[in-house]
Amino acid sequence: MIYGKLWLVVKPTVGIPLFLGAVAVSSFLVHYMLLTHTTWLPKYYEGGMKKTAAIEAPAETAAAPPTTLVAAAPATK
Amino acid sequence: MAESKSDPNKVWPTGLTEAESEEIHRHVIQGTQIFGFIAVLAHLFAYIYSPWLK
């Protein structure tokens, strides 16, 4: 395996925690920066946006039947 | 003449032989692959179900 001899010169008790720590710190920083530098991620984590939108903008419904006659069927005898 | 093939029973300064080092490395690589697979899956779900990239 490529680089399989790495652990002959790097102590695993040092190298493995260093590797895992680097992965943990860098991925945490990327996600923390997304949280603090974007607008959509805090909003998404806040939640409840669908419910609020539904309450604030109810579906348009006719309050009364139309008063203007646009067309009518011809009278039949 | 310089030794071209290293002694497989030699204990290196880290306290490991070549076989032990290769064995540890196999586990490190496998762990990285499993972690990567889970991370790809998590990002796929984030892409589908969150406002990310929309």
Backbone of each chain as nested JSON, in Angstrom:
{
  "chains": [
    {"id": "A", "residues": [
      {"number": 1, "name": "MET", "atoms": {"N": [0.846, -1.199, 0.0], "CA": [0.0, 0.0, 0.0], "C": [0.88, 1.248, 0.0]}},
      {"number": 2, "name": "ILE", "atoms": {"N": [0.466, 2.225, -0.79], "CA": [1.276, 3.44, -0.9], "C": [1.346, 4.152, 0.459]}},
      {"number": 3, "name": "TYR", "atoms": {"N": [2.515, 4.626, 0.807], "CA": [2.803, 5.297, 2.081], "C": [2.593, 4.388, 3.291]}},
      {"number": 4, "name": "GLY", "atoms": {"N": [2.585, 3.096, 3.099], "CA": [2.378, 2.156, 4.193], "C": [3.481, 2.173, 5.23]}},
      {"number": 5, "name": "LYS", "atoms": {"N": [4.65, 2.679, 4.802], "CA": [5.794, 2.716, 5.735], "C": [5.851, 4.015, 6.524]}},
      {"number": 6, "name": "LEU", "atoms": {"N": [4.82, 4.842, 6.376], "CA": [4.776, 6.127, 7.089], "C": [4.978, 5.96, 8.58]}},
      {"number": 7, "name": "TRP", "atoms": {"N": [4.361, 4.905, 9.143], "CA": [4.35, 4.736, 10.601], "C": [5.655, 4.16, 11.14]}},
      {"number": 8, "name": "LEU", "atoms": {"N": [6.645, 3.965, 10.213], "CA": [7.986, 3.597, 10.669], "C": [8.742, 4.839, 11.148]}},
      {"number": 9, "name": "VAL", "atoms": {"N": [8.338, 5.999, 10.649], "CA": [9.039, 7.243, 11.009], "C": [8.164, 8.219, 11.792]}},
      {"number": 10, "name": "VAL", "atoms": {"N": [6.833, 8.024, 11.733], "CA": [5.917, 8.862, 12.519], "C": [5.255, 7.968, 13.548]}},
      {"number": 11, "name": "LYS", "atoms": {"N": [5.364, 8.329, 14.802], "CA": [4.735, 7.523, 15.85], "C": [3.216, 7.56, 15.667]}},
      {"number": 12, "name": "PRO", "atoms": {"N": [2.544, 6.401, 15.59], "CA": [1.081, 6.416, 15.431], "C": [0.372, 7.154, 16.565]}},
      {"number": 13, "name": "THR", "atoms": {"N": [0.948, 7.124, 17.77], "CA": [0.311, 7.816, 18.903], "C": [0.344, 9.333, 18.728]}},
      {"number": 14, "name": "VAL", "atoms": {"N": [1.21, 9.811, 17.842], "CA": [1.277, 11.241, 17.541], "C": [0.541, 11.525, 16.225]}},
      {"number": 15, "name": "GLY", "atoms": {"N": [0.849, 10.735, 15.213], "CA": [0.347, 11.002, 13.86], "C": [-1.15, 10.833, 13.709]}},
      {"number": 16, "name": "ILE", "atoms": {"N": [-1.717, 9.805, 14.337], "CA": [-3.158, 9.546, 14.147], "C": [-4.012, 10.612, 14.85]}},
      {"number": 17, "name": "PRO", "atoms": {"N": [-3.748, 10.952, 16.123], "CA": [-4.514, 12.057, 16.712], "C": [-4.317, 13.375, 15.972]}},
      {"number": 18, "name": "LEU", "atoms": {"N": [-3.113, 13.604, 15.449], "CA": [-2.851, 14.835, 14.68], "C": [-3.709, 14.861, 13.42]}},
      {"number": 19, "name": "PHE", "atoms": {"N": [-3.77, 13.731, 12.727], "CA": [-4.558, 13.615, 11.493], "C": [-6.046, 13.794, 11.784]}},
      {"number": 20, "name": "LEU", "atoms": {"N": [-6.549, 13.053, 12.772], "CA": [-7.98, 13.142, 13.1], "C": [-8.323, 14.536, 13.625]}},
      {"number": 21, "name": "GLY", "atoms": {"N": [-7.409, 15.118, 14.413], "CA": [-7.644, 16.463, 14.93], "C": [-7.692, 17.491, 13.818]}},
      {"number": 22, "name": "ALA", "atoms": {"N": [-6.813, 17.352, 12.826], "CA": [-6.806, 18.287, 11.692], "C": [-8.118, 18.201, 10.926]}},
      {"number": 23, "name": "VAL", "atoms": {"N": [-8.609, 16.98, 10.729], "CA": [-9.888, 16.791, 10.023], "C": [-11.021, 17.434, 10.823]}},
      {"number": 24, "name": "ALA", "atoms": {"N": [-11.036, 17.184, 12.138], "CA": [-12.113, 17.709, 12.987], "C": [-12.087, 19.235, 13.016]}},
      {"number": 25, "name": "VAL", "atoms": {"N": [-10.901, 19.818, 13.231], "CA": [-10.792, 21.281, 13.349], "C": [-11.154, 21.948, 12.021]}},
      {"number": 26, "name": "SER", "atoms": {"N": [-10.636, 21.431, 10.912], "CA": [-10.889, 22.087, 9.627], "C": [-12.356, 21.975, 9.235]}},
      {"number": 27, "name": "SER", "atoms": {"N": [-12.982, 20.809, 9.458], "CA": [-14.393, 20.687, 9.081], "C": [-15.275, 21.539, 9.996]}},
      {"number": 28, "name": "PHE", "atoms": {"N": [-14.908, 21.614, 11.291], "CA": [-15.672, 22.485, 12.195], "C": [-15.57, 23.937, 11.748]}},
      {"number": 29, "name": "LEU", "atoms": {"N": [-14.36, 24.375, 11.38], "CA": [-14.164, 25.772, 10.972], "C": [-14.96, 26.1, 9.71]}},
      {"number": 30, "name": "VAL", "atoms": {"N": [-14.958, 25.189, 8.741], "CA": [-15.715, 25.426, 7.499], "C": [-17.197, 25.628, 7.817]}},
      {"number": 31, "name": "HIS", "atoms": {"N": [-17.756, 24.745, 8.664], "CA": [-19.184, 24.844, 8.969], "C": [-19.494, 26.04, 9.861]}},
      {"number": 32, "name": "TYR", "atoms": {"N": [-18.566, 26.387, 10.764], "CA": [-18.774, 27.555, 11.614], "C": [-18.754, 28.835, 10.776]}},
      {"number": 33, "name": "MET", "atoms": {"N": [-17.837, 28.892, 9.808], "CA": [-17.763, 30.074, 8.937], "C": [-19.02, 30.179, 8.076]}},
      {"number": 34, "name": "LEU", "atoms": {"N": [-19.544, 29.045, 7.633], "CA": [-20.81, 29.073, 6.874], "C": [-21.934, 29.633, 7.749]}},
      {"number": 35, "name": "LEU", "atoms": {"N": [-21.93, 29.23, 9.019], "CA": [-22.988, 29.68, 9.934], "C": [-22.892, 31.176, 10.187]}},
      {"number": 36, "name": "THR", "atoms": {"N": [-21.666, 31.698, 10.298], "CA": [-21.503, 33.112, 10.665], "C": [-21.402, 34.042, 9.454]}},
      {"number": 37, "name": "HIS", "atoms": {"N": [-21.134, 33.525, 8.265], "CA": [-20.923, 34.394, 7.109], "C": [-21.992, 34.255, 6.027]}},
      {"number": 38, "name": "THR", "atoms": {"N": [-23.017, 33.475, 6.256], "CA": [-24.099, 33.41, 5.278], "C": [-25.399, 33.815, 5.959]}},
      {"number": 39, "name": "THR", "atoms": {"N": [-26.399, 34.139, 5.164], "CA": [-27.702, 34.513, 5.733], "C": [-28.651, 33.33, 5.76]}},
      {"number": 40, "name": "TRP", "atoms": {"N": [-28.482, 32.412, 4.808], "CA": [-29.462, 31.329, 4.669], "C": [-29.293, 30.221, 5.702]}},
      {"number": 41, "name": "LEU", "atoms": {"N": [-28.05, 30.0, 6.175], "CA": [-27.856, 28.887, 7.117], "C": [-28.449, 29.183, 8.5]}},
      {"number": 42, "name": "PRO", "atoms": {"N": [-28.195, 30.397, 9.087], "CA": [-28.873, 30.698, 10.366], "C": [-30.397, 30.672, 10.228]}},
      {"number": 43, "name": "LYS", "atoms": {"N": [-30.912, 31.173, 9.096], "CA": [-32.363, 31.149, 8.883], "C": [-32.879, 29.717, 8.839]}},
      {"number": 44, "name": "TYR", "atoms": {"N": [-32.11, 28.871, 8.151], "CA": [-32.526, 27.469, 8.019], "C": [-32.519, 26.779, 9.38]}},
      {"number": 45, "name": "TYR", "atoms": {"N": [-31.472, 27.061, 10.191], "CA": [-31.401, 26.451, 11.523], "C": [-32.461, 27.024, 12.46]}},
      {"number": 46, "name": "GLU", "atoms": {"N": [-32.872, 28.278, 12.212], "CA": [-33.929, 28.891, 13.01], "C": [-35.226, 28.093, 12.857]}},
      {"number": 47, "name": "GLY", "atoms": {"N": [-35.469, 27.641, 11.647], "CA": [-36.631, 26.792, 11.381], "C": [-37.926, 27.569, 11.329]}},
      {"number": 48, "name": "GLY", "atoms": {"N": [-39.022, 26.848, 11.037], "CA": [-40.357, 27.428, 11.064], "C": [-40.668, 28.372, 9.917]}},
      {"number": 49, "name": "MET", "atoms": {"N": [-39.808, 28.421, 8.906], "CA": [-40.026, 29.377, 7.813], "C": [-41.249, 29.01, 6.977]}},
      {"number": 50, "name": "LYS", "atoms": {"N": [-41.468, 27.734, 6.744], "CA": [-42.615, 27.309, 5.923], "C": [-43.923, 27.698, 6.597]}},
      {"number": 51, "name": "LYS", "atoms": {"N": [-43.982, 27.456, 7.932], "CA": [-45.2, 27.742, 8.692], "C": [-45.485, 29.244, 8.673]}},
      {"number": 52, "name": "THR", "atoms": {"N": [-44.442, 30.066, 8.935], "CA": [-44.591, 31.521, 8.958], "C": [-45.063, 32.023, 7.593]}},
      {"number": 53, "name": "ALA", "atoms": {"N": [-44.467, 31.522, 6.533], "CA": [-44.836, 31.96, 5.194], "C": [-46.297, 31.62, 4.918]}},
      {"number": 54, "name": "ALA", "atoms": {"N": [-46.738, 30.473, 5.371], "CA": [-48.118, 30.054, 5.128], "C": [-49.094, 30.954, 5.873]}},
      {"number": 55, "name": "ILE", "atoms": {"N": [-48.723, 31.379, 7.084], "CA": [-49.625, 32.235, 7.866], "C": [-49.651, 33.651, 7.283]}},
      {"number": 56, "name": "GLU", "atoms": {"N": [-48.467, 34.176, 6.903], "CA": [-48.386, 35.557, 6.42], "C": [-49.003, 35.738, 5.043]}},
      {"number": 57, "name": "ALA", "atoms": {"N": [-48.959, 34.727, 4.208], "CA": [-49.486, 34.857, 2.854], "C": [-50.538, 33.788, 2.593]}},
      {"number": 58, "name": "PRO", "atoms": {"N": [-51.765, 34.01, 3.065], "CA": [-52.798, 33.015, 2.818], "C": [-53.181, 32.976, 1.334]}},
      {"number": 59, "name": "ALA", "atoms": {"N": [-53.714, 31.868, 0.929], "CA": [-54.087, 31.713, -0.478], "C": [-55.181, 32.711, -0.837]}},
      {"number": 60, "name": "GLU", "atoms": {"N": [-55.073, 33.268, -2.069], "CA": [-56.066, 34.236, -2.547], "C": [-57.394, 33.522, -2.791]}},
      {"number": 61, "name": "THR", "atoms": {"N": [-58.418, 34.0, -2.096], "CA": [-59.744, 33.409, -2.318], "C": [-60.739, 34.538, -2.564]}},
      {"number": 62, "name": "ALA", "atoms": {"N": [-61.735, 34.277, -3.382], "CA": [-62.754, 35.281, -3.696], "C": [-63.656, 35.471, -2.484]}},
      {"number": 63, "name": "ALA", "atoms": {"N": [-63.83, 36.752, -2.061], "CA": [-64.669, 37.05, -0.904], "C": [-66.152, 37.041, -1.293]}},
      {"number": 64, "name": "ALA", "atoms": {"N": [-66.427, 37.406, -2.539], "CA": [-67.82, 37.467, -2.994], "C": [-67.861, 37.095, -4.469]}},
      {"number": 65, "name": "PRO", "atoms": {"N": [-68.999, 36.663, -4.977], "CA": [-69.075, 36.331, -6.408], "C": [-68.892, 37.59, -7.259]}},
      {"number": 66, "name": "PRO", "atoms": {"N": [-68.398, 37.46, -8.496], "CA": [-68.169, 38.635, -9.339], "C": [-69.478, 39.344, -9.659]}},
      {"number": 67, "name": "THR", "atoms": {"N": [-69.417, 40.701, -9.724], "CA": [-70.627, 41.499, -9.981], "C": [-70.758, 41.877, -11.446]}},
      {"number": 68, "name": "THR", "atoms": {"N": [-69.705, 41.793, -12.212], "CA": [-69.744, 42.175, -13.631], "C": [-69.992, 40.933, -14.476]}},
      {"number": 69, "name": "LEU", "atoms": {"N": [-71.013, 41.023, -15.334], "CA": [-71.31, 39.897, -16.217], "C": [-70.439, 40.008, -17.454]}},
      {"number": 70, "name": "VAL", "atoms": {"N": [-69.63, 39.042, -17.688], "CA": [-68.705, 39.083, -18.83], "C": [-69.368, 38.435, -20.042]}},
      {"number": 71, "name": "ALA", "atoms": {"N": [-70.054, 37.317, -19.869], "CA": [-70.711, 36.633, -20.99], "C": [-71.858, 35.798, -20.444]}},
      {"number": 72, "name": "ALA", "atoms": {"N": [-72.827, 35.603, -21.294], "CA": [-73.966, 34.79, -20.875], "C": [-74.419, 33.918, -22.035]}},
      {"number": 73, "name": "ALA", "atoms": {"N": [-75.016, 32.823, -21.729], "CA": [-75.499, 31.916, -22.782], "C": [-76.704, 32.553, -23.472]}},
      {"number": 74, "name": "PRO", "atoms": {"N": [-76.847, 32.376, -24.81], "CA": [-78.004, 32.967, -25.512], "C": [-79.324, 32.368, -25.015]}},
      {"number": 75, "name": "ALA", "atoms": {"N": [-80.34, 33.241, -24.997], "CA": [-81.643, 32.796, -24.499], "C": [-82.256, 31.793, -25.456]}},
      {"number": 76, "name": "THR", "atoms": {"N": [-82.884, 30.768, -24.965], "CA": [-83.506, 29.733, -25.819], "C": [-85.008, 29.686, -25.547]}},
      {"number": 77, "name": "LYS", "atoms": {"N": [-85.831, 29.39, -26.643], "CA": [-87.287, 29.293, -26.484], "C": [-87.744, 27.845, -26.416]}}
    ]},
    {"id": "B", "residues": [
      {"number": 1, "name": "MET", "atoms": {"N": [28.403, -2.737, -0.754], "CA": [27.167, -2.454, -1.5], "C": [26.035, -2.157, -0.518]}},
      {"number": 2, "name": "ALA", "atoms": {"N": [25.228, -1.157, -0.873], "CA": [24.134, -0.764, 0.016], "C": [23.036, -1.819, 0.011]}},
      {"number": 3, "name": "GLU", "atoms": {"N": [22.382, -1.94, 1.156], "CA": [21.299, -2.911, 1.27], "C": [20.073, -2.405, 0.491]}},
      {"number": 4, "name": "SER", "atoms": {"N": [19.612, -3.177, -0.52], "CA": [18.497, -2.725, -1.351], "C": [17.158, -3.085, -0.727]}},
      {"number": 5, "name": "LYS", "atoms": {"N": [17.101, -4.225, -0.041], "CA": [15.839, -4.646, 0.575], "C": [15.976, -4.528, 2.083]}},
      {"number": 6, "name": "SER", "atoms": {"N": [14.999, -3.808, 2.705], "CA": [15.106, -3.599, 4.145], "C": [14.694, -4.866, 4.892]}},
      {"number": 7, "name": "ASP", "atoms": {"N": [15.213, -4.998, 6.096], "CA": [14.94, -6.166, 6.931], "C": [13.514, -6.102, 7.469]}},
      {"number": 8, "name": "PRO", "atoms": {"N": [12.661, -7.09, 7.152], "CA": [11.257, -7.028, 7.605], "C": [11.105, -7.143, 9.112]}},
      {"number": 9, "name": "ASN", "atoms": {"N": [12.15, -7.664, 9.78], "CA": [12.059, -7.812, 11.244], "C": [12.679, -6.646, 12.005]}},
      {"number": 10, "name": "LYS", "atoms": {"N": [13.178, -5.677, 11.242], "CA": [13.808, -4.52, 11.899], "C": [12.751, -3.696, 12.637]}},
      {"number": 11, "name": "VAL", "atoms": {"N": [13.067, -3.359, 13.883], "CA": [12.163, -2.504, 14.652], "C": [12.636, -1.069, 14.492]}},
      {"number": 12, "name": "TRP", "atoms": {"N": [11.774, -0.242, 13.928], "CA": [12.121, 1.151, 13.618], "C": [11.973, 2.017, 14.875]}},
      {"number": 13, "name": "PRO", "atoms": {"N": [12.417, 3.271, 14.793], "CA": [12.37, 4.129, 16.004], "C": [10.971, 4.299, 16.576]}},
      {"number": 14, "name": "THR", "atoms": {"N": [9.926, 4.133, 15.77], "CA": [8.565, 4.26, 16.312], "C": [8.145, 2.995, 17.052]}},
      {"number": 15, "name": "GLY", "atoms": {"N": [8.994, 1.973, 17.003], "CA": [8.686, 0.719, 17.701], "C": [7.931, -0.269, 16.844]}},
      {"number": 16, "name": "LEU", "atoms": {"N": [7.817, 0.012, 15.543], "CA": [7.042, -0.866, 14.657], "C": [7.943, -1.519, 13.618]}},
      {"number": 17, "name": "THR", "atoms": {"N": [7.493, -2.676, 13.116], "CA": [8.145, -3.287, 11.961], "C": [7.379, -2.846, 10.715]}},
      {"number": 18, "name": "GLU", "atoms": {"N": [7.918, -3.195, 9.54], "CA": [7.253, -2.807, 8.283], "C": [5.851, -3.391, 8.198]}},
      {"number": 19, "name": "ALA", "atoms": {"N": [5.7, -4.65, 8.603], "CA": [4.381, -5.306, 8.513], "C": [3.371, -4.604, 9.424]}},
      {"number": 20, "name": "GLU", "atoms": {"N": [3.832, -4.227, 10.619], "CA": [2.926, -3.544, 11.556], "C": [2.52, -2.167, 11.023]}},
      {"number": 21, "name": "SER", "atoms": {"N": [3.502, -1.48, 10.424], "CA": [3.217, -0.16, 9.864], "C": [2.193, -0.261, 8.734]}},
      {"number": 22, "name": "GLU", "atoms": {"N": [2.396, -1.267, 7.88], "CA": [1.445, -1.464, 6.767], "C": [0.05, -1.786, 7.305]}},
      {"number": 23, "name": "GLU", "atoms": {"N": [-0.006, -2.58, 8.39], "CA": [-1.308, -2.965, 8.96], "C": [-2.029, -1.731, 9.517]}},
      {"number": 24, "name": "ILE", "atoms": {"N": [-1.305, -0.914, 10.27], "CA": [-1.913, 0.316, 10.807], "C": [-2.417, 1.184, 9.662]}},
      {"number": 25, "name": "HIS", "atoms": {"N": [-1.594, 1.282, 8.613], "CA": [-1.959, 2.156, 7.496], "C": [-3.219, 1.664, 6.79]}},
      {"number": 26, "name": "ARG", "atoms": {"N": [-3.383, 0.348, 6.698], "CA": [-4.613, -0.194, 6.087], "C": [-5.834, 0.283, 6.864]}},
      {"number": 27, "name": "HIS", "atoms": {"N": [-5.752, 0.248, 8.2], "CA": [-6.891, 0.685, 9.029], "C": [-7.138, 2.188, 8.878]}},
      {"number": 28, "name": "VAL", "atoms": {"N": [-6.048, 2.959, 8.799], "CA": [-6.203, 4.417, 8.642], "C": [-6.909, 4.714, 7.316]}},
      {"number": 29, "name": "ILE", "atoms": {"N": [-6.464, 4.041, 6.258], "CA": [-7.068, 4.266, 4.932], "C": [-8.536, 3.833, 4.937]}},
      {"number": 30, "name": "GLN", "atoms": {"N": [-8.821, 2.684, 5.538], "CA": [-10.211, 2.194, 5.57], "C": [-11.103, 3.146, 6.36]}},
      {"number": 31, "name": "GLY", "atoms": {"N": [-10.585, 3.639, 7.487], "CA": [-11.35, 4.602, 8.284], "C": [-11.622, 5.876, 7.511]}},
      {"number": 32, "name": "THR", "atoms": {"N": [-10.608, 6.334, 6.773], "CA": [-10.78, 7.542, 5.967], "C": [-11.836, 7.323, 4.883]}},
      {"number": 33, "name": "GLN", "atoms": {"N": [-11.823, 6.14, 4.268], "CA": [-12.804, 5.841, 3.218], "C": [-14.221, 5.806, 3.787]}},
      {"number": 34, "name": "ILE", "atoms": {"N": [-14.405, 5.194, 4.953], "CA": [-15.74, 5.126, 5.562], "C": [-16.212, 6.53, 5.945]}},
      {"number": 35, "name": "PHE", "atoms": {"N": [-15.309, 7.299, 6.556], "CA": [-15.628, 8.688, 6.929], "C": [-16.018, 9.483, 5.674]}},
      {"number": 36, "name": "GLY", "atoms": {"N": [-15.245, 9.319, 4.609], "CA": [-15.517, 10.042, 3.357], "C": [-16.861, 9.663, 2.77]}},
      {"number": 37, "name": "PHE", "atoms": {"N": [-17.196, 8.383, 2.814], "CA": [-18.476, 7.92, 2.263], "C": [-19.635, 8.543, 3.044]}},
      {"number": 38, "name": "ILE", "atoms": {"N": [-19.527, 8.526, 4.391], "CA": [-20.589, 9.114, 5.225], "C": [-20.69, 10.62, 4.96]}},
      {"number": 39, "name": "ALA", "atoms": {"N": [-19.54, 11.273, 4.805], "CA": [-19.532, 12.723, 4.564], "C": [-20.189, 13.051, 3.215]}},
      {"number": 40, "name": "VAL", "atoms": {"N": [-19.891, 12.256, 2.188], "CA": [-20.504, 12.474, 0.869], "C": [-22.021, 12.314, 0.97]}},
      {"number": 41, "name": "LEU", "atoms": {"N": [-22.457, 11.287, 1.697], "CA": [-23.892, 11.035, 1.879], "C": [-24.542, 12.217, 2.616]}},
      {"number": 42, "name": "ALA", "atoms": {"N": [-23.873, 12.714, 3.669], "CA": [-24.413, 13.843, 4.445], "C": [-24.521, 15.087, 3.579]}},
      {"number": 43, "name": "HIS", "atoms": {"N": [-23.53, 15.323, 2.718], "CA": [-23.58, 16.498, 1.844], "C": [-24.669, 16.346, 0.784]}},
      {"number": 44, "name": "LEU", "atoms": {"N": [-24.871, 15.116, 0.337], "CA": [-25.958, 14.877, -0.632], "C": [-27.307, 15.206, -0.006]}},
      {"number": 45, "name": "PHE", "atoms": {"N": [-27.525, 14.748, 1.226], "CA": [-28.779, 15.054, 1.928], "C": [-28.912, 16.555, 2.176]}},
      {"number": 46, "name": "ALA", "atoms": {"N": [-27.8, 17.202, 2.548], "CA": [-27.837, 18.652, 2.784], "C": [-28.201, 19.387, 1.492]}},
      {"number": 47, "name": "TYR", "atoms": {"N": [-27.671, 18.91, 0.378], "CA": [-27.966, 19.535, -0.917], "C": [-29.443, 19.365, -1.279]}},
      {"number": 48, "name": "ILE", "atoms": {"N": [-29.992, 18.187, -0.973], "CA": [-31.389, 17.913, -1.342], "C": [-32.353, 18.643, -0.409]}},
      {"number": 49, "name": "TYR", "atoms": {"N": [-32.101, 18.582, 0.903], "CA": [-33.114, 19.02, 1.876], "C": [-32.854, 20.38, 2.526]}},
      {"number": 50, "name": "SER", "atoms": {"N": [-31.745, 21.056, 2.206], "CA": [-31.493, 22.362, 2.816], "C": [-31.359, 23.413, 1.718]}},
      {"number": 51, "name": "PRO", "atoms": {"N": [-31.358, 24.696, 2.058], "CA": [-31.244, 25.743, 1.027], "C": [-29.838, 25.887, 0.447]}},
      {"number": 52, "name": "TRP", "atoms": {"N": [-28.939, 25.021, 0.828], "CA": [-27.558, 25.085, 0.342], "C": [-27.507, 25.056, -1.189]}},
      {"number": 53, "name": "LEU", "atoms": {"N": [-26.804, 26.032, -1.79], "CA": [-26.603, 26.145, -3.248], "C": [-27.9, 26.409, -4.004]}},
      {"number": 54, "name": "LYS", "atoms": {"N": [-28.903, 26.947, -3.304], "CA": [-30.169, 27.228, -4.015], "C": [-30.417, 28.724, -4.051]}}
    ]}
  ]
}
